[in-house]
Amino acid sequence: MAIEYGVRDNLALLIEPVPYTAIRPKVGRHAMGLGDVEATLTYRFGQEHGSVPALALAAEVKIPTARNALIGSREPDYTGYLIASKRSGRFDTHANVAYTVVGGPDAVRLNNTTTVRCSGGRG
């Protein structure tokens, strides 16, 4: 589920709650319940024109609403994105580069992550 609000022409707020999560491995503990919520603010600072893609920056925070440690870490995560998007006819292409600062309990060592993702499809 996602709720998006256009704050301005080039600024959007996206809220992604996870109202229900079920983790049911064949071996080990099971968990069911409320998941975390992600909130993302995206700002488009460059319009698409000619061969130049639209460019945007986004900041995302994971709000630790999950109460079960198997579902969530109970700590916030923070992610920054650089996004490039280009339309060619009816085909859209998107490229995202992201860096996440992962929050975790003091007893657990988690590594921050870098993500590069490209996607496309017919619009």
Number of C-alpha atoms within 10 A of each C-alpha: 7 11 10 13 11 12 12 9 8 13 16 16 18 16 18 15 18 16 13 11 14 13 12 11 9 7 6 6 9 12 14 15 14 18 20 22 18 20 18 20 19 21 20 17 12 14 14 14 10 9 9 13 18 17 19 19 19 18 18 19 18 22 18 18 20 22 15 14 10 14 20 18 19 19 16 18 18 18 18 19 20 18 21 20 19 20 20 11 8 8 11 14 16 17 16 17 15 17 16 18 16 17 19 16 11 8 6 9 10 12 11 13 11 13 10 11 10 12 10 13 10 10 10
